[in-house]
Amino acid sequence: MKVLGVSGSPIKNSNTDRALQVALESTGLQTEFIKLKDYSIAPCQACLGCLKTNICVIEDDGRLLAEKAKEADALIIAGFTPYSSLDARTKAFIERLYPLRHTHGYMAGKPGGAVITCAIPADNAMLPPACDFGVNAIRFYMMEEGMEFVGEVRVKGNVPCIKCGHGDECTMSGIKMLYGEDATVASVGVNTFEEQTDALAAAVELGKNIAERLKSK
């Protein structure tokens, strides 16, 4: 049995990547980690050219990635939430799995899960629930394809203003928006996945849950 993990994070060895890798390792099964930045993948163009063949007409890496998803026994999708929605790479990947749907339902019945990294603090009621939006984008895809959504991992991420060099004085600083006018780069610090015990435990649990579903089939 094989579990495919796909990360939309463009940052090398990011929080998103590492959380996904923990989930994959926790399955105890054969796994493959895919970083979408390393591939060229366009969004679906809604042409229905895949209707008879279950293969997208766009000749890029989306075909290869869809085939990997088709052949895998389970799928974990990981992304982040710029502008409080699922990132473009991850969304494009999900859209390009649409050809697997027609007639055969190649993804149906497979267990899957989501890993989402969000910079917006969950307790800030004045800002959009970005993590909810990100998780639901993946969960609803899996629901519509007849997959079994078995769990999610929510990781506290970092607004880019932390490292741009102008986070303390910029009038558009995301640090101020997220944490208040008195917040600074130093006071906010850098969130790392390994220091988040809840996220770490959730990643391990997700991997184990996927393994249990597969072994019970």
PyMOL CGO cylinders between C-alpha atoms (Angstrom):
from pymol import cmd
from pymol.cgo import CYLINDER

trace = [
    CYLINDER, 0.00, 0.00, 0.00, 1.21, 3.48, -0.81, 0.3, 1, 1, 1, 1, 1, 1,
    CYLINDER, 1.21, 3.48, -0.81, 0.30, 6.90, 0.59, 0.3, 1, 1, 1, 1, 1, 1,
    CYLINDER, 0.30, 6.90, 0.59, 0.87, 9.99, -1.53, 0.3, 1, 1, 1, 1, 1, 1,
    CYLINDER, 0.87, 9.99, -1.53, 1.58, 13.31, 0.19, 0.3, 1, 1, 1, 1, 1, 1,
    CYLINDER, 1.58, 13.31, 0.19, 1.41, 16.54, -1.83, 0.3, 1, 1, 1, 1, 1, 1,
    CYLINDER, 1.41, 16.54, -1.83, 2.61, 19.92, -0.53, 0.3, 1, 1, 1, 1, 1, 1,
    CYLINDER, 2.61, 19.92, -0.53, 1.74, 23.24, -2.15, 0.3, 1, 1, 1, 1, 1, 1,
    CYLINDER, 1.74, 23.24, -2.15, 4.20, 25.19, 0.00, 0.3, 1, 1, 1, 1, 1, 1,
    CYLINDER, 4.20, 25.19, 0.00, 6.88, 26.89, -2.14, 0.3, 1, 1, 1, 1, 1, 1,
    CYLINDER, 6.88, 26.89, -2.14, 9.25, 27.31, 0.82, 0.3, 1, 1, 1, 1, 1, 1,
    CYLINDER, 9.25, 27.31, 0.82, 12.04, 24.76, 1.14, 0.3, 1, 1, 1, 1, 1, 1,
    CYLINDER, 12.04, 24.76, 1.14, 11.53, 22.41, 4.10, 0.3, 1, 1, 1, 1, 1, 1,
    CYLINDER, 11.53, 22.41, 4.10, 8.60, 24.52, 5.30, 0.3, 1, 1, 1, 1, 1, 1,
    CYLINDER, 8.60, 24.52, 5.30, 6.35, 23.97, 8.32, 0.3, 1, 1, 1, 1, 1, 1,
    CYLINDER, 6.35, 23.97, 8.32, 3.81, 22.57, 5.88, 0.3, 1, 1, 1, 1, 1, 1,
    CYLINDER, 3.81, 22.57, 5.88, 6.32, 20.14, 4.39, 0.3, 1, 1, 1, 1, 1, 1,
    CYLINDER, 6.32, 20.14, 4.39, 7.52, 18.91, 7.75, 0.3, 1, 1, 1, 1, 1, 1,
    CYLINDER, 7.52, 18.91, 7.75, 4.00, 18.39, 9.12, 0.3, 1, 1, 1, 1, 1, 1,
    CYLINDER, 4.00, 18.39, 9.12, 3.09, 16.42, 6.01, 0.3, 1, 1, 1, 1, 1, 1,
    CYLINDER, 3.09, 16.42, 6.01, 6.23, 14.31, 6.29, 0.3, 1, 1, 1, 1, 1, 1,
    CYLINDER, 6.23, 14.31, 6.29, 5.43, 13.42, 9.91, 0.3, 1, 1, 1, 1, 1, 1,
    CYLINDER, 5.43, 13.42, 9.91, 1.95, 12.31, 8.84, 0.3, 1, 1, 1, 1, 1, 1,
    CYLINDER, 1.95, 12.31, 8.84, 3.41, 10.21, 6.04, 0.3, 1, 1, 1, 1, 1, 1,
    CYLINDER, 3.41, 10.21, 6.04, 6.03, 8.61, 8.28, 0.3, 1, 1, 1, 1, 1, 1,
    CYLINDER, 6.03, 8.61, 8.28, 3.36, 7.83, 10.89, 0.3, 1, 1, 1, 1, 1, 1,
    CYLINDER, 3.36, 7.83, 10.89, 1.51, 5.60, 8.44, 0.3, 1, 1, 1, 1, 1, 1,
    CYLINDER, 1.51, 5.60, 8.44, 4.32, 3.05, 8.60, 0.3, 1, 1, 1, 1, 1, 1,
    CYLINDER, 4.32, 3.05, 8.60, 3.59, 2.34, 4.94, 0.3, 1, 1, 1, 1, 1, 1,
    CYLINDER, 3.59, 2.34, 4.94, 5.29, 3.10, 1.65, 0.3, 1, 1, 1, 1, 1, 1,
    CYLINDER, 5.29, 3.10, 1.65, 4.96, 6.82, 0.95, 0.3, 1, 1, 1, 1, 1, 1,
    CYLINDER, 4.96, 6.82, 0.95, 5.86, 9.43, -1.64, 0.3, 1, 1, 1, 1, 1, 1,
    CYLINDER, 5.86, 9.43, -1.64, 6.31, 13.14, -0.93, 0.3, 1, 1, 1, 1, 1, 1,
    CYLINDER, 6.31, 13.14, -0.93, 5.57, 15.58, -3.76, 0.3, 1, 1, 1, 1, 1, 1,
    CYLINDER, 5.57, 15.58, -3.76, 6.43, 19.29, -3.65, 0.3, 1, 1, 1, 1, 1, 1,
    CYLINDER, 6.43, 19.29, -3.65, 4.33, 21.10, -6.24, 0.3, 1, 1, 1, 1, 1, 1,
    CYLINDER, 4.33, 21.10, -6.24, 6.91, 23.85, -6.70, 0.3, 1, 1, 1, 1, 1, 1,
    CYLINDER, 6.91, 23.85, -6.70, 9.06, 21.28, -8.50, 0.3, 1, 1, 1, 1, 1, 1,
    CYLINDER, 9.06, 21.28, -8.50, 6.37, 20.68, -11.11, 0.3, 1, 1, 1, 1, 1, 1,
    CYLINDER, 6.37, 20.68, -11.11, 4.60, 22.67, -13.80, 0.3, 1, 1, 1, 1, 1, 1,
    CYLINDER, 4.60, 22.67, -13.80, 0.85, 22.44, -13.36, 0.3, 1, 1, 1, 1, 1, 1,
    CYLINDER, 0.85, 22.44, -13.36, -1.86, 24.67, -14.81, 0.3, 1, 1, 1, 1, 1, 1,
    CYLINDER, -1.86, 24.67, -14.81, -5.41, 24.90, -13.44, 0.3, 1, 1, 1, 1, 1, 1,
    CYLINDER, -5.41, 24.90, -13.44, -8.29, 23.02, -15.04, 0.3, 1, 1, 1, 1, 1, 1,
    CYLINDER, -8.29, 23.02, -15.04, -9.75, 24.81, -18.07, 0.3, 1, 1, 1, 1, 1, 1,
    CYLINDER, -9.75, 24.81, -18.07, -13.20, 23.21, -17.71, 0.3, 1, 1, 1, 1, 1, 1,
    CYLINDER, -13.20, 23.21, -17.71, -13.20, 21.88, -21.28, 0.3, 1, 1, 1, 1, 1, 1,
    CYLINDER, -13.20, 21.88, -21.28, -14.35, 18.31, -20.50, 0.3, 1, 1, 1, 1, 1, 1,
    CYLINDER, -14.35, 18.31, -20.50, -11.68, 17.05, -22.89, 0.3, 1, 1, 1, 1, 1, 1,
    CYLINDER, -11.68, 17.05, -22.89, -10.93, 14.37, -20.30, 0.3, 1, 1, 1, 1, 1, 1,
    CYLINDER, -10.93, 14.37, -20.30, -14.41, 12.87, -20.42, 0.3, 1, 1, 1, 1, 1, 1,
    CYLINDER, -14.41, 12.87, -20.42, -13.63, 9.78, -22.50, 0.3, 1, 1, 1, 1, 1, 1,
    CYLINDER, -13.63, 9.78, -22.50, -10.00, 9.19, -21.56, 0.3, 1, 1, 1, 1, 1, 1,
    CYLINDER, -10.00, 9.19, -21.56, -9.81, 10.23, -17.87, 0.3, 1, 1, 1, 1, 1, 1,
    CYLINDER, -9.81, 10.23, -17.87, -6.64, 12.11, -18.92, 0.3, 1, 1, 1, 1, 1, 1,
    CYLINDER, -6.64, 12.11, -18.92, -6.34, 15.91, -18.99, 0.3, 1, 1, 1, 1, 1, 1,
    CYLINDER, -6.34, 15.91, -18.99, -5.74, 17.52, -22.39, 0.3, 1, 1, 1, 1, 1, 1,
    CYLINDER, -5.74, 17.52, -22.39, -3.19, 19.92, -20.88, 0.3, 1, 1, 1, 1, 1, 1,
    CYLINDER, -3.19, 19.92, -20.88, 0.24, 18.46, -21.54, 0.3, 1, 1, 1, 1, 1, 1,
    CYLINDER, 0.24, 18.46, -21.54, 2.12, 19.39, -18.37, 0.3, 1, 1, 1, 1, 1, 1,
    CYLINDER, 2.12, 19.39, -18.37, 3.05, 17.72, -15.07, 0.3, 1, 1, 1, 1, 1, 1,
    CYLINDER, 3.05, 17.72, -15.07, -0.59, 17.68, -14.02, 0.3, 1, 1, 1, 1, 1, 1,
    CYLINDER, -0.59, 17.68, -14.02, -0.99, 14.45, -15.96, 0.3, 1, 1, 1, 1, 1, 1,
    CYLINDER, -0.99, 14.45, -15.96, 1.85, 12.79, -14.07, 0.3, 1, 1, 1, 1, 1, 1,
    CYLINDER, 1.85, 12.79, -14.07, 0.54, 13.96, -10.69, 0.3, 1, 1, 1, 1, 1, 1,
    CYLINDER, 0.54, 13.96, -10.69, -2.98, 12.78, -11.44, 0.3, 1, 1, 1, 1, 1, 1,
    CYLINDER, -2.98, 12.78, -11.44, -1.59, 9.37, -12.34, 0.3, 1, 1, 1, 1, 1, 1,
    CYLINDER, -1.59, 9.37, -12.34, 0.30, 9.25, -9.04, 0.3, 1, 1, 1, 1, 1, 1,
    CYLINDER, 0.30, 9.25, -9.04, -2.91, 10.08, -7.16, 0.3, 1, 1, 1, 1, 1, 1,
    CYLINDER, -2.91, 10.08, -7.16, -4.79, 7.44, -9.13, 0.3, 1, 1, 1, 1, 1, 1,
    CYLINDER, -4.79, 7.44, -9.13, -2.24, 4.75, -8.31, 0.3, 1, 1, 1, 1, 1, 1,
    CYLINDER, -2.24, 4.75, -8.31, -1.89, 5.68, -4.62, 0.3, 1, 1, 1, 1, 1, 1,
    CYLINDER, -1.89, 5.68, -4.62, -4.04, 4.00, -1.99, 0.3, 1, 1, 1, 1, 1, 1,
    CYLINDER, -4.04, 4.00, -1.99, -4.41, 7.18, 0.09, 0.3, 1, 1, 1, 1, 1, 1,
    CYLINDER, -4.41, 7.18, 0.09, -3.81, 10.90, -0.35, 0.3, 1, 1, 1, 1, 1, 1,
    CYLINDER, -3.81, 10.90, -0.35, -2.77, 13.67, 2.03, 0.3, 1, 1, 1, 1, 1, 1,
    CYLINDER, -2.77, 13.67, 2.03, -2.94, 17.19, 0.62, 0.3, 1, 1, 1, 1, 1, 1,
    CYLINDER, -2.94, 17.19, 0.62, -1.02, 19.99, 2.32, 0.3, 1, 1, 1, 1, 1, 1,
    CYLINDER, -1.02, 19.99, 2.32, -1.24, 23.70, 1.63, 0.3, 1, 1, 1, 1, 1, 1,
    CYLINDER, -1.24, 23.70, 1.63, -1.29, 27.16, 3.17, 0.3, 1, 1, 1, 1, 1, 1,
    CYLINDER, -1.29, 27.16, 3.17, -3.69, 30.11, 3.14, 0.3, 1, 1, 1, 1, 1, 1,
    CYLINDER, -3.69, 30.11, 3.14, -2.52, 33.33, 1.41, 0.3, 1, 1, 1, 1, 1, 1,
    CYLINDER, -2.52, 33.33, 1.41, -5.35, 35.89, 1.47, 0.3, 1, 1, 1, 1, 1, 1,
    CYLINDER, -5.35, 35.89, 1.47, -7.32, 33.48, 3.66, 0.3, 1, 1, 1, 1, 1, 1,
    CYLINDER, -7.32, 33.48, 3.66, -7.89, 30.84, 0.96, 0.3, 1, 1, 1, 1, 1, 1,
    CYLINDER, -7.89, 30.84, 0.96, -6.12, 27.74, -0.25, 0.3, 1, 1, 1, 1, 1, 1,
    CYLINDER, -6.12, 27.74, -0.25, -2.92, 28.54, -2.14, 0.3, 1, 1, 1, 1, 1, 1,
    CYLINDER, -2.92, 28.54, -2.14, -2.94, 28.46, -5.94, 0.3, 1, 1, 1, 1, 1, 1,
    CYLINDER, -2.94, 28.46, -5.94, -0.58, 25.52, -6.44, 0.3, 1, 1, 1, 1, 1, 1,
    CYLINDER, -0.58, 25.52, -6.44, -2.57, 23.24, -4.18, 0.3, 1, 1, 1, 1, 1, 1,
    CYLINDER, -2.57, 23.24, -4.18, -5.87, 24.35, -5.68, 0.3, 1, 1, 1, 1, 1, 1,
    CYLINDER, -5.87, 24.35, -5.68, -4.55, 23.75, -9.20, 0.3, 1, 1, 1, 1, 1, 1,
    CYLINDER, -4.55, 23.75, -9.20, -3.45, 20.26, -8.20, 0.3, 1, 1, 1, 1, 1, 1,
    CYLINDER, -3.45, 20.26, -8.20, -6.90, 19.47, -6.83, 0.3, 1, 1, 1, 1, 1, 1,
    CYLINDER, -6.90, 19.47, -6.83, -8.58, 20.79, -9.98, 0.3, 1, 1, 1, 1, 1, 1,
    CYLINDER, -8.58, 20.79, -9.98, -6.34, 18.65, -12.17, 0.3, 1, 1, 1, 1, 1, 1,
    CYLINDER, -6.34, 18.65, -12.17, -7.56, 15.51, -10.40, 0.3, 1, 1, 1, 1, 1, 1,
    CYLINDER, -7.56, 15.51, -10.40, -10.98, 16.08, -11.98, 0.3, 1, 1, 1, 1, 1, 1,
    CYLINDER, -10.98, 16.08, -11.98, -10.30, 13.74, -14.95, 0.3, 1, 1, 1, 1, 1, 1,
    CYLINDER, -10.30, 13.74, -14.95, -10.14, 10.82, -12.51, 0.3, 1, 1, 1, 1, 1, 1,
    CYLINDER, -10.14, 10.82, -12.51, -13.83, 11.30, -11.74, 0.3, 1, 1, 1, 1, 1, 1,
    CYLINDER, -13.83, 11.30, -11.74, -15.62, 10.43, -14.97, 0.3, 1, 1, 1, 1, 1, 1,
    CYLINDER, -15.62, 10.43, -14.97, -17.40, 7.05, -15.08, 0.3, 1, 1, 1, 1, 1, 1,
    CYLINDER, -17.40, 7.05, -15.08, -14.76, 5.27, -12.97, 0.3, 1, 1, 1, 1, 1, 1,
    CYLINDER, -14.76, 5.27, -12.97, -14.40, 7.40, -9.82, 0.3, 1, 1, 1, 1, 1, 1,
    CYLINDER, -14.40, 7.40, -9.82, -10.77, 6.44, -9.39, 0.3, 1, 1, 1, 1, 1, 1,
    CYLINDER, -10.77, 6.44, -9.39, -10.39, 8.31, -6.07, 0.3, 1, 1, 1, 1, 1, 1,
    CYLINDER, -10.39, 8.31, -6.07, -13.60, 7.01, -4.51, 0.3, 1, 1, 1, 1, 1, 1,
    CYLINDER, -13.60, 7.01, -4.51, -13.20, 4.99, -1.33, 0.3, 1, 1, 1, 1, 1, 1,
    CYLINDER, -13.20, 4.99, -1.33, -9.64, 6.09, -0.64, 0.3, 1, 1, 1, 1, 1, 1,
    CYLINDER, -9.64, 6.09, -0.64, -8.79, 7.59, 2.77, 0.3, 1, 1, 1, 1, 1, 1,
    CYLINDER, -8.79, 7.59, 2.77, -7.33, 11.06, 2.80, 0.3, 1, 1, 1, 1, 1, 1,
    CYLINDER, -7.33, 11.06, 2.80, -6.53, 14.05, 4.95, 0.3, 1, 1, 1, 1, 1, 1,
    CYLINDER, -6.53, 14.05, 4.95, -5.47, 17.67, 5.01, 0.3, 1, 1, 1, 1, 1, 1,
    CYLINDER, -5.47, 17.67, 5.01, -2.52, 19.63, 6.39, 0.3, 1, 1, 1, 1, 1, 1,
    CYLINDER, -2.52, 19.63, 6.39, -3.05, 23.39, 6.46, 0.3, 1, 1, 1, 1, 1, 1,
    CYLINDER, -3.05, 23.39, 6.46, -0.69, 26.11, 7.65, 0.3, 1, 1, 1, 1, 1, 1,
    CYLINDER, -0.69, 26.11, 7.65, -2.27, 29.45, 8.60, 0.3, 1, 1, 1, 1, 1, 1,
    CYLINDER, -2.27, 29.45, 8.60, -0.73, 32.70, 9.79, 0.3, 1, 1, 1, 1, 1, 1,
    CYLINDER, -0.73, 32.70, 9.79, -3.99, 34.06, 11.20, 0.3, 1, 1, 1, 1, 1, 1,
    CYLINDER, -3.99, 34.06, 11.20, -4.34, 33.27, 14.92, 0.3, 1, 1, 1, 1, 1, 1,
    CYLINDER, -4.34, 33.27, 14.92, -7.36, 31.04, 15.52, 0.3, 1, 1, 1, 1, 1, 1,
    CYLINDER, -7.36, 31.04, 15.52, -8.52, 33.24, 18.43, 0.3, 1, 1, 1, 1, 1, 1,
    CYLINDER, -8.52, 33.24, 18.43, -8.70, 36.47, 16.37, 0.3, 1, 1, 1, 1, 1, 1,
    CYLINDER, -8.70, 36.47, 16.37, -12.44, 36.76, 15.72, 0.3, 1, 1, 1, 1, 1, 1,
    CYLINDER, -12.44, 36.76, 15.72, -11.99, 39.96, 13.71, 0.3, 1, 1, 1, 1, 1, 1,
    CYLINDER, -11.99, 39.96, 13.71, -10.16, 38.15, 10.89, 0.3, 1, 1, 1, 1, 1, 1,
    CYLINDER, -10.16, 38.15, 10.89, -11.30, 35.44, 8.45, 0.3, 1, 1, 1, 1, 1, 1,
    CYLINDER, -11.30, 35.44, 8.45, -11.15, 31.80, 9.61, 0.3, 1, 1, 1, 1, 1, 1,
    CYLINDER, -11.15, 31.80, 9.61, -8.39, 31.03, 7.12, 0.3, 1, 1, 1, 1, 1, 1,
    CYLINDER, -8.39, 31.03, 7.12, -7.62, 27.56, 8.45, 0.3, 1, 1, 1, 1, 1, 1,
    CYLINDER, -7.62, 27.56, 8.45, -11.27, 26.57, 8.11, 0.3, 1, 1, 1, 1, 1, 1,
    CYLINDER, -11.27, 26.57, 8.11, -11.28, 27.73, 4.50, 0.3, 1, 1, 1, 1, 1, 1,
    CYLINDER, -11.28, 27.73, 4.50, -8.11, 25.83, 3.70, 0.3, 1, 1, 1, 1, 1, 1,
    CYLINDER, -8.11, 25.83, 3.70, -9.16, 22.59, 5.38, 0.3, 1, 1, 1, 1, 1, 1,
    CYLINDER, -9.16, 22.59, 5.38, -12.62, 22.72, 3.84, 0.3, 1, 1, 1, 1, 1, 1,
    CYLINDER, -12.62, 22.72, 3.84, -11.26, 23.22, 0.32, 0.3, 1, 1, 1, 1, 1, 1,
    CYLINDER, -11.26, 23.22, 0.32, -9.49, 19.87, 0.68, 0.3, 1, 1, 1, 1, 1, 1,
    CYLINDER, -9.49, 19.87, 0.68, -12.20, 18.14, 2.71, 0.3, 1, 1, 1, 1, 1, 1,
    CYLINDER, -12.20, 18.14, 2.71, -14.96, 19.08, 0.28, 0.3, 1, 1, 1, 1, 1, 1,
    CYLINDER, -14.96, 19.08, 0.28, -12.89, 17.91, -2.70, 0.3, 1, 1, 1, 1, 1, 1,
    CYLINDER, -12.89, 17.91, -2.70, -12.52, 14.53, -1.02, 0.3, 1, 1, 1, 1, 1, 1,
    CYLINDER, -12.52, 14.53, -1.02, -16.18, 14.44, -0.09, 0.3, 1, 1, 1, 1, 1, 1,
    CYLINDER, -16.18, 14.44, -0.09, -17.26, 15.14, -3.67, 0.3, 1, 1, 1, 1, 1, 1,
    CYLINDER, -17.26, 15.14, -3.67, -15.00, 12.40, -5.00, 0.3, 1, 1, 1, 1, 1, 1,
    CYLINDER, -15.00, 12.40, -5.00, -16.33, 9.83, -2.56, 0.3, 1, 1, 1, 1, 1, 1,
    CYLINDER, -16.33, 9.83, -2.56, -13.12, 9.63, -0.53, 0.3, 1, 1, 1, 1, 1, 1,
    CYLINDER, -13.12, 9.63, -0.53, -13.02, 9.12, 3.23, 0.3, 1, 1, 1, 1, 1, 1,
    CYLINDER, -13.02, 9.12, 3.23, -11.69, 12.23, 4.96, 0.3, 1, 1, 1, 1, 1, 1,
    CYLINDER, -11.69, 12.23, 4.96, -10.05, 10.88, 8.11, 0.3, 1, 1, 1, 1, 1, 1,
    CYLINDER, -10.05, 10.88, 8.11, -8.38, 13.91, 9.67, 0.3, 1, 1, 1, 1, 1, 1,
    CYLINDER, -8.38, 13.91, 9.67, -6.68, 17.26, 9.50, 0.3, 1, 1, 1, 1, 1, 1,
    CYLINDER, -6.68, 17.26, 9.50, -3.59, 19.01, 10.81, 0.3, 1, 1, 1, 1, 1, 1,
    CYLINDER, -3.59, 19.01, 10.81, -3.61, 22.76, 11.52, 0.3, 1, 1, 1, 1, 1, 1,
    CYLINDER, -3.61, 22.76, 11.52, -0.21, 24.41, 11.79, 0.3, 1, 1, 1, 1, 1, 1,
    CYLINDER, -0.21, 24.41, 11.79, 0.44, 27.94, 13.03, 0.3, 1, 1, 1, 1, 1, 1,
    CYLINDER, 0.44, 27.94, 13.03, 2.40, 29.63, 10.26, 0.3, 1, 1, 1, 1, 1, 1,
    CYLINDER, 2.40, 29.63, 10.26, 4.23, 32.90, 9.77, 0.3, 1, 1, 1, 1, 1, 1,
    CYLINDER, 4.23, 32.90, 9.77, 3.16, 36.02, 7.93, 0.3, 1, 1, 1, 1, 1, 1,
    CYLINDER, 3.16, 36.02, 7.93, 5.84, 36.97, 5.33, 0.3, 1, 1, 1, 1, 1, 1,
    CYLINDER, 5.84, 36.97, 5.33, 6.33, 40.31, 7.12, 0.3, 1, 1, 1, 1, 1, 1,
    CYLINDER, 6.33, 40.31, 7.12, 8.32, 38.41, 9.76, 0.3, 1, 1, 1, 1, 1, 1,
    CYLINDER, 8.32, 38.41, 9.76, 11.28, 38.15, 7.40, 0.3, 1, 1, 1, 1, 1, 1,
    CYLINDER, 11.28, 38.15, 7.40, 10.84, 40.93, 4.83, 0.3, 1, 1, 1, 1, 1, 1,
    CYLINDER, 10.84, 40.93, 4.83, 12.92, 43.40, 6.85, 0.3, 1, 1, 1, 1, 1, 1,
    CYLINDER, 12.92, 43.40, 6.85, 10.19, 46.04, 7.21, 0.3, 1, 1, 1, 1, 1, 1,
    CYLINDER, 10.19, 46.04, 7.21, 7.69, 44.25, 9.44, 0.3, 1, 1, 1, 1, 1, 1,
    CYLINDER, 7.69, 44.25, 9.44, 7.96, 46.72, 12.32, 0.3, 1, 1, 1, 1, 1, 1,
    CYLINDER, 7.96, 46.72, 12.32, 7.50, 50.00, 10.43, 0.3, 1, 1, 1, 1, 1, 1,
    CYLINDER, 7.50, 50.00, 10.43, 5.51, 49.13, 7.28, 0.3, 1, 1, 1, 1, 1, 1,
    CYLINDER, 5.51, 49.13, 7.28, 1.99, 50.59, 7.27, 0.3, 1, 1, 1, 1, 1, 1,
    CYLINDER, 1.99, 50.59, 7.27, 0.75, 47.39, 5.62, 0.3, 1, 1, 1, 1, 1, 1,
    CYLINDER, 0.75, 47.39, 5.62, 2.49, 45.08, 8.08, 0.3, 1, 1, 1, 1, 1, 1,
    CYLINDER, 2.49, 45.08, 8.08, 0.65, 41.83, 8.56, 0.3, 1, 1, 1, 1, 1, 1,
    CYLINDER, 0.65, 41.83, 8.56, 2.20, 41.60, 12.01, 0.3, 1, 1, 1, 1, 1, 1,
    CYLINDER, 2.20, 41.60, 12.01, 0.16, 44.60, 13.17, 0.3, 1, 1, 1, 1, 1, 1,
    CYLINDER, 0.16, 44.60, 13.17, -2.98, 43.29, 11.48, 0.3, 1, 1, 1, 1, 1, 1,
    CYLINDER, -2.98, 43.29, 11.48, -2.72, 39.87, 13.08, 0.3, 1, 1, 1, 1, 1, 1,
    CYLINDER, -2.72, 39.87, 13.08, -1.34, 40.68, 16.51, 0.3, 1, 1, 1, 1, 1, 1,
    CYLINDER, -1.34, 40.68, 16.51, -2.15, 44.34, 17.21, 0.3, 1, 1, 1, 1, 1, 1,
    CYLINDER, -2.15, 44.34, 17.21, -0.49, 47.73, 16.78, 0.3, 1, 1, 1, 1, 1, 1,
    CYLINDER, -0.49, 47.73, 16.78, 2.10, 47.11, 19.48, 0.3, 1, 1, 1, 1, 1, 1,
    CYLINDER, 2.10, 47.11, 19.48, 3.28, 43.83, 17.97, 0.3, 1, 1, 1, 1, 1, 1,
    CYLINDER, 3.28, 43.83, 17.97, 6.81, 43.59, 16.54, 0.3, 1, 1, 1, 1, 1, 1,
    CYLINDER, 6.81, 43.59, 16.54, 8.84, 40.99, 14.72, 0.3, 1, 1, 1, 1, 1, 1,
    CYLINDER, 8.84, 40.99, 14.72, 10.67, 40.27, 17.97, 0.3, 1, 1, 1, 1, 1, 1,
    CYLINDER, 10.67, 40.27, 17.97, 7.54, 40.01, 20.12, 0.3, 1, 1, 1, 1, 1, 1,
    CYLINDER, 7.54, 40.01, 20.12, 5.74, 37.72, 17.69, 0.3, 1, 1, 1, 1, 1, 1,
    CYLINDER, 5.74, 37.72, 17.69, 8.68, 35.45, 16.94, 0.3, 1, 1, 1, 1, 1, 1,
    CYLINDER, 8.68, 35.45, 16.94, 8.73, 32.59, 14.46, 0.3, 1, 1, 1, 1, 1, 1,
    CYLINDER, 8.73, 32.59, 14.46, 6.28, 29.70, 14.64, 0.3, 1, 1, 1, 1, 1, 1,
    CYLINDER, 6.28, 29.70, 14.64, 7.79, 26.27, 13.99, 0.3, 1, 1, 1, 1, 1, 1,
    CYLINDER, 7.79, 26.27, 13.99, 5.82, 23.08, 13.55, 0.3, 1, 1, 1, 1, 1, 1,
    CYLINDER, 5.82, 23.08, 13.55, 7.90, 20.98, 15.94, 0.3, 1, 1, 1, 1, 1, 1,
    CYLINDER, 7.90, 20.98, 15.94, 7.14, 23.33, 18.84, 0.3, 1, 1, 1, 1, 1, 1,
    CYLINDER, 7.14, 23.33, 18.84, 3.37, 22.96, 18.35, 0.3, 1, 1, 1, 1, 1, 1,
    CYLINDER, 3.37, 22.96, 18.35, 2.45, 19.91, 20.37, 0.3, 1, 1, 1, 1, 1, 1,
    CYLINDER, 2.45, 19.91, 20.37, -1.17, 19.85, 19.16, 0.3, 1, 1, 1, 1, 1, 1,
    CYLINDER, -1.17, 19.85, 19.16, -0.16, 20.01, 15.50, 0.3, 1, 1, 1, 1, 1, 1,
    CYLINDER, -0.16, 20.01, 15.50, 2.53, 17.38, 15.97, 0.3, 1, 1, 1, 1, 1, 1,
    CYLINDER, 2.53, 17.38, 15.97, 0.09, 15.03, 17.68, 0.3, 1, 1, 1, 1, 1, 1,
    CYLINDER, 0.09, 15.03, 17.68, -2.51, 15.65, 14.96, 0.3, 1, 1, 1, 1, 1, 1,
    CYLINDER, -2.51, 15.65, 14.96, 0.02, 14.79, 12.23, 0.3, 1, 1, 1, 1, 1, 1,
    CYLINDER, 0.02, 14.79, 12.23, 0.90, 11.51, 13.93, 0.3, 1, 1, 1, 1, 1, 1,
    CYLINDER, 0.90, 11.51, 13.93, -2.77, 10.70, 14.45, 0.3, 1, 1, 1, 1, 1, 1,
    CYLINDER, -2.77, 10.70, 14.45, -3.61, 11.46, 10.81, 0.3, 1, 1, 1, 1, 1, 1,
    CYLINDER, -3.61, 11.46, 10.81, -0.93, 9.07, 9.60, 0.3, 1, 1, 1, 1, 1, 1,
    CYLINDER, -0.93, 9.07, 9.60, -2.05, 6.32, 11.95, 0.3, 1, 1, 1, 1, 1, 1,
    CYLINDER, -2.05, 6.32, 11.95, -5.71, 6.78, 11.03, 0.3, 1, 1, 1, 1, 1, 1,
    CYLINDER, -5.71, 6.78, 11.03, -4.94, 6.47, 7.33, 0.3, 1, 1, 1, 1, 1, 1,
    CYLINDER, -4.94, 6.47, 7.33, -2.92, 3.31, 7.96, 0.3, 1, 1, 1, 1, 1, 1,
    CYLINDER, -2.92, 3.31, 7.96, -5.78, 1.80, 9.99, 0.3, 1, 1, 1, 1, 1, 1,
    CYLINDER, -5.78, 1.80, 9.99, -8.29, 2.52, 7.23, 0.3, 1, 1, 1, 1, 1, 1,
    CYLINDER, -8.29, 2.52, 7.23, -6.05, 0.93, 4.62, 0.3, 1, 1, 1, 1, 1, 1,
    CYLINDER, -6.05, 0.93, 4.62, -5.28, -2.15, 6.68, 0.3, 1, 1, 1, 1, 1, 1,
    CYLINDER, -5.28, -2.15, 6.68, -8.97, -2.71, 7.37, 0.3, 1, 1, 1, 1, 1, 1,
    CYLINDER, -8.97, -2.71, 7.37, -9.86, -2.82, 3.68, 0.3, 1, 1, 1, 1, 1, 1,
]
cmd.load_cgo(trace, "trace")
